[in-house]
Amino acid sequence: MPAPVTPDRKSYHHGNLRHALVEATADLVQEQGPQAFTLTEAARRAGVSPAAPYRHFKGRDDLLEEVARQGFIEFAARLEAAFDGGRPRPLTAFLRMGQTYLDFAAERPGYYMAMFESGISVVGNVDLAAASARAQGVLVTAAEAMAARLPEDCRPPARMVANHIWALSHGVVELFGRGKPGCRSPVEPSEMLESGALIYLRGLGLIQD
């Protein structure tokens, strides 16, 4: 029989049951995937009774949405710090955010999977939607900074650029950022993302040789 999991009750003993359940769920999502974990397992991992999660969450999906919401909050904060107001120049800051995206996916996989791979409805949860929009807003701001030197009628839509770069970043994570069998590449994920972003931005006229 597998060794029993010893719950870390530190957060719970300090009265933060909600936080303990979110952390436990993020760990379970990382280990089992966003569809496989149960509320009972999350409670056991947090060191509480099976009924305890219902003090804070309506059910499994509600808890998963909270994991995603907290993930987006941290993700947005990391992107904001990486962009750093576009210093020392917008392109450098923009590319720095790409590395931050990859770092977050690698360092916080449970949260990342809850955010992007769980099938939850972002628009169905006001707080979750706001957290997601904040993260996307950083990319939009960065895209606007990249296009600022162009005449207004020549600037590509900033939200389109942000969405394309977001999709490119997510694709690199899914295909190459986790070392999946059959998806290995001689090029590092960070190099692949940067080269792809540069090709895309150059094609839009946002950077020039």
C-alpha positions as CSV (number, residue, x, y, z in Angstrom):
1,M,0.0,0.0,0.0
2,P,1.3,3.5,-0.7
3,A,2.5,5.5,2.3
4,P,-0.2,7.8,3.7
5,V,0.1,11.5,2.8
6,T,1.0,13.5,5.8
7,P,-1.0,16.7,5.6
8,D,0.7,20.1,6.2
9,R,-1.7,21.7,8.7
10,K,0.3,24.8,9.2
11,S,-2.0,27.1,7.2
12,Y,-5.1,25.4,8.6
13,H,-4.0,25.8,12.2
14,H,-3.5,29.5,11.5
15,G,-7.2,29.7,10.5
16,N,-6.6,29.9,6.8
17,L,-8.6,26.9,5.6
18,R,-9.4,28.5,2.2
19,H,-5.7,29.0,1.4
20,A,-4.8,25.5,2.6
21,L,-7.4,24.0,0.3
22,V,-6.2,26.1,-2.7
23,E,-2.6,25.0,-2.2
24,A,-3.7,21.4,-1.8
25,T,-5.7,21.5,-4.9
26,A,-2.9,23.1,-6.9
27,D,-0.7,20.2,-5.9
28,L,-3.3,17.6,-6.9
29,V,-3.8,19.3,-10.2
30,Q,-0.1,19.2,-10.9
31,E,0.1,15.5,-9.9
32,Q,-3.2,14.2,-11.4
33,G,-4.4,16.8,-13.9
34,P,-7.3,19.2,-13.5
35,Q,-10.0,16.7,-14.1
36,A,-8.9,13.8,-11.9
37,F,-8.8,15.3,-8.4
38,T,-11.8,15.2,-6.0
39,L,-12.9,17.5,-3.3
40,T,-12.4,14.7,-0.8
41,E,-8.8,14.4,-1.8
42,A,-8.2,18.1,-1.5
43,A,-9.6,18.0,2.0
44,R,-7.5,15.1,3.0
45,R,-4.4,16.8,1.6
46,A,-5.2,19.9,3.5
47,G,-5.7,17.9,6.7
48,V,-9.4,18.6,7.2
49,S,-12.7,16.6,7.1
50,P,-14.4,15.9,3.8
51,A,-17.1,18.4,4.8
52,A,-14.8,21.2,5.5
53,P,-14.3,22.6,2.0
54,Y,-18.0,23.4,1.8
55,R,-17.5,26.1,4.3
56,H,-15.8,28.1,1.6
57,F,-16.6,26.5,-1.8
58,K,-19.8,25.3,-3.4
59,G,-18.1,22.4,-4.9
60,R,-15.2,21.1,-6.9
61,D,-15.4,23.5,-9.8
62,D,-15.7,26.4,-7.4
63,L,-12.5,25.4,-5.7
64,L,-10.8,24.9,-9.1
65,E,-11.9,28.4,-10.2
66,E,-10.3,29.9,-7.1
67,V,-7.0,28.1,-7.8
68,A,-7.2,29.6,-11.3
69,R,-8.1,33.1,-10.0
70,Q,-5.1,33.1,-7.6
71,G,-2.9,31.8,-10.3
72,F,-3.9,34.7,-12.6
73,I,-3.3,37.2,-9.9
74,E,0.3,36.0,-9.4
75,F,0.8,35.6,-13.1
76,A,-0.3,39.2,-13.7
77,A,2.0,40.5,-11.0
78,R,4.9,38.7,-12.5
79,L,4.2,40.0,-16.0
80,E,3.9,43.6,-14.6
81,A,7.3,43.2,-12.8
82,A,8.9,41.8,-16.0
83,F,7.5,44.6,-18.2
84,D,8.7,47.2,-15.7
85,G,7.1,50.1,-17.6
86,G,8.8,49.1,-20.8
87,R,12.3,49.7,-19.4
88,P,15.0,49.9,-20.7
89,R,13.1,49.7,-24.0
90,P,9.8,48.2,-25.1
91,L,11.2,45.3,-27.1
92,T,13.5,44.2,-24.3
93,A,10.7,44.4,-21.8
94,F,8.3,42.6,-24.1
95,L,10.7,39.6,-24.6
96,R,11.4,39.5,-20.9
97,M,7.7,38.9,-20.3
98,G,8.0,35.8,-22.6
99,Q,10.6,34.3,-20.3
100,T,8.3,35.1,-17.3
101,Y,5.5,33.3,-18.9
102,L,7.6,30.1,-19.3
103,D,9.0,30.5,-15.8
104,F,5.5,30.7,-14.3
105,A,4.4,27.6,-16.2
106,A,7.4,25.7,-14.9
107,E,7.4,26.9,-11.3
108,R,3.6,26.9,-10.7
109,P,2.3,24.0,-12.9
110,G,-0.7,23.3,-10.8
111,Y,-1.9,26.9,-11.0
112,Y,-1.0,27.1,-14.7
113,M,-3.0,23.9,-15.5
114,A,-6.0,25.2,-13.5
115,M,-5.9,28.5,-15.4
116,F,-5.5,27.1,-19.0
117,E,-6.2,23.4,-19.1
118,S,-9.1,22.8,-16.7
119,G,-12.0,23.7,-19.0
120,I,-13.4,26.1,-16.5
121,S,-15.4,29.1,-17.7
122,V,-13.5,32.3,-17.1
123,V,-16.3,34.5,-18.1
124,G,-18.7,32.7,-15.8
125,N,-16.9,34.0,-12.7
126,V,-16.6,37.7,-12.3
127,D,-13.6,37.7,-10.0
128,L,-11.8,35.1,-12.2
129,A,-12.5,37.1,-15.3
130,A,-11.1,40.2,-13.7
131,A,-7.9,38.5,-12.7
132,S,-7.5,37.0,-16.2
133,A,-8.2,40.4,-17.8
134,R,-5.5,42.0,-15.6
135,A,-2.9,39.5,-17.0
136,Q,-4.0,40.1,-20.5
137,G,-4.0,43.8,-19.9
138,V,-0.2,43.8,-19.3
139,L,0.4,42.2,-22.7
140,V,-1.9,44.8,-24.3
141,T,0.0,47.6,-22.7
142,A,3.3,46.1,-23.8
143,A,1.9,45.8,-27.4
144,E,0.8,49.4,-27.3
145,A,4.3,50.4,-26.2
146,M,5.8,48.4,-29.0
147,A,3.7,50.2,-31.6
148,A,4.0,53.7,-30.2
149,R,6.6,54.8,-32.7
150,L,4.4,54.0,-35.6
151,P,1.8,56.4,-37.1
152,E,-1.6,55.7,-35.5
153,D,-3.1,54.4,-38.7
154,C,-0.3,51.9,-39.1
155,R,-0.5,50.3,-35.7
156,P,-1.8,46.7,-35.5
157,P,-4.6,46.2,-32.9
158,A,-2.8,45.9,-29.6
159,R,-5.2,43.2,-28.3
160,M,-4.7,41.1,-31.4
161,V,-0.9,41.3,-30.9
162,A,-1.3,40.4,-27.2
163,N,-3.6,37.4,-28.0
164,H,-1.2,36.1,-30.6
165,I,1.8,36.3,-28.3
166,W,-0.2,34.7,-25.5
167,A,-1.1,31.9,-27.9
168,L,2.5,31.5,-29.0
169,S,3.7,31.3,-25.5
170,H,1.1,28.8,-24.5
171,G,2.0,26.7,-27.5
172,V,5.6,26.6,-26.6
173,V,4.8,25.5,-23.0
174,E,2.4,22.8,-24.2
175,L,4.7,21.4,-26.9
176,F,8.2,21.9,-25.5
177,G,8.1,23.5,-22.1
178,R,7.5,20.3,-20.1
179,G,9.8,17.8,-21.7
180,K,7.0,15.6,-23.0
181,P,8.1,12.5,-24.8
182,G,8.1,13.0,-28.5
183,C,8.1,16.7,-28.3
184,R,11.7,17.4,-27.5
185,S,13.6,20.0,-29.5
186,P,17.3,20.9,-29.8
187,V,16.2,24.5,-29.2
188,E,15.4,25.6,-25.7
189,P,11.8,26.7,-25.1
190,S,12.9,30.2,-24.3
191,E,14.9,30.5,-27.5
192,M,11.9,29.1,-29.5
193,L,9.5,31.6,-28.0
194,E,11.8,34.5,-28.5
195,S,12.6,33.7,-32.1
196,G,8.9,33.1,-32.8
197,A,7.9,36.4,-31.2
198,L,10.6,38.3,-33.1
199,I,9.5,36.9,-36.4
200,Y,5.9,37.8,-35.6
201,L,6.7,41.3,-34.4
202,R,9.0,42.0,-37.4
203,G,6.2,40.8,-39.8
204,L,3.9,43.4,-38.3
205,G,6.5,46.1,-38.7
206,L,6.8,46.6,-34.9
207,I,10.6,46.0,-35.0
208,Q,13.0,46.6,-37.8
209,D,16.5,45.3,-38.5
